Amino acid sequence: MGMRRGIIFVLSAPSGAGKTTLTRAAIERIAGLEPSVSVTTRAPRKGEIDGVDYHFVSEDEFRRLVANRELAETAAVFDALYGTPREPLERALAQGRDVLLDIDVNGAREIAQLYGQDVVRVFVIPPSFAELETRLRKRGTEDEAAVKRRLEQARAEYAAYPEYDYLIINSERAAAVEKLKAIVEAERLKVRRLRKGFAPWS
């Protein structure tokens, strides 16, 4: 089972901060860090694969998962529902494996409340709000009303960053990944994470 329990690393950021790109790069670059695959009711986007990017489900199936307490956290994001399956998380913790969650501020609060010291929260922001707006508009995937909604939500989410353990300013992806890697490595070395009774020289 290893010398310690697993760690749940939670990554949150306003839309357009580069969180999804950072998450994917971190999974590739940081050994032993596994992705958590969320459940969602939204339709797959181009190139997304069911079971890899998300578990795509109907609203009825999502409600069933909630009713059966099979989700560790849930969120309504615009017109879709999202949730994190509990069983894979709890299995990873017990087996000493580390998982990376890409979830919003409210979801991060739910995960922290449920798993306590097994959770490390990291907030990601771009260098400025103006840069965030530029990134959102460059996407070209949403109309003006949707962009404005995302900007309003970004201001509200930004206010929550003091709740987090770490803050990464994502001005350049490679540097941001290295910062996240340093966080993961430091958290893995904390003595308080050792299993009770573990003796390094035994």
Residue pairs with C-beta under 8 A, 6 or more apart in sequence:
1 94
1 95
1 96
1 195
2 95
2 96
2 195
3 96
3 194
3 195
3 198
3 200
4 96
4 188
4 193
4 194
4 195
4 198
5 93
5 94
5 96
5 118
5 193
5 195
6 92
6 93
6 94
6 95
6 96
6 97
6 98
6 99
6 118
7 93
7 98
7 99
7 118
7 119
7 120
7 184
7 187
7 188
7 193
8 89
8 92
8 93
8 98
8 99
8 101
8 111
8 115
8 118
8 119
8 120
9 33
9 98
9 99
9 100
9 101
9 119
9 120
9 122
9 183
9 184
9 187
10 101
10 103
10 107
10 108
10 111
10 112
10 119
10 120
10 121
10 122
11 19
11 22
11 23
11 26
11 100
11 101
11 102
11 103
11 122
11 124
11 180
12 19
12 103
12 104
12 105
12 107
12 108
12 121
12 122
12 123
12 124
12 157
12 160
12 164
13 19
13 123
13 124
13 125
13 157
13 170
14 125
14 132
14 150
14 153
14 154
14 155
14 157
14 158
15 136
15 150
15 153
15 154
16 126
16 132
16 133
16 135
16 136
16 139
16 150
16 154
17 124
17 125
17 126
17 132
17 135
17 154
17 170
18 124
18 126
18 135
18 170
18 173
18 176
19 102
19 124
20 102
21 173
22 124
22 168
22 170
22 173
22 176
22 177
22 180
23 35
23 100
23 102
25 173
25 174
25 177
26 33
26 100
26 177
26 180
26 181
26 184
27 33
27 34
27 35
27 100
29 177
29 181
30 177
30 180
30 181
30 184
32 97
32 98
33 98
33 99
33 100
33 184
34 92
34 97
34 98
34 99
34 100
35 99
35 100
35 102
36 84
36 85
36 88
36 89
36 99
36 100
36 101
36 102
37 51
37 52
37 53
37 54
37 55
37 85
37 88
38 54
38 55
38 82
38 83
38 84
38 85
38 102
38 103
39 54
39 55
39 57
39 62
39 65
39 71
39 82
39 83
39 84
39 85
40 54
40 55
40 56
40 57
40 80
40 81
40 82
40 83
41 56
41 57
41 58
41 59
41 62
41 80
41 81
41 82
42 56
42 79
42 80
42 81
43 56
44 50
44 53
44 54
44 56
48 54
50 56
55 85
57 65
59 81
62 81
62 83
65 71
65 83
65 85
66 74
66 83
69 86
70 85
70 86
70 87
71 83
71 84
71 85
71 86
72 83
72 84
72 85
72 86
72 89
72 110
72 111
72 114
72 115
73 83
73 84
73 103
73 106
73 107
73 108
73 110
73 111
73 114
74 81
74 82
74 83
74 84
74 107
74 110
75 81
75 82
75 83
75 103
75 104
75 106
75 107
76 82
77 104
78 146
78 149
82 103
82 107
84 101
84 103
84 107
84 111
88 99
89 99
89 115
92 98
92 99
93 115
93 118
98 184
98 188
101 107
101 108
101 111
103 111
104 157
105 157
105 160
105 163
108 121
108 163
108 164
109 163
111 119
112 119
112 121
117 192
120 165
120 166
120 183
120 187
121 163
121 164
121 165
121 166
122 164
122 165
122 166
122 167
122 168
122 180
122 183
123 160
123 161
123 164
123 166
123 167
123 168
124 167
124 168
124 170
124 176
125 132
125 158
125 161
125 167
125 168
125 169
125 170
126 132
126 135
126 169
126 170
126 171
127 169
127 170
127 171
129 154
129 155
129 158
132 151
132 154
133 147
133 151
136 142
136 147
136 150
136 151
137 147
142 150
161 167
166 183
168 176
168 179
168 180
169 176
170 176
187 193
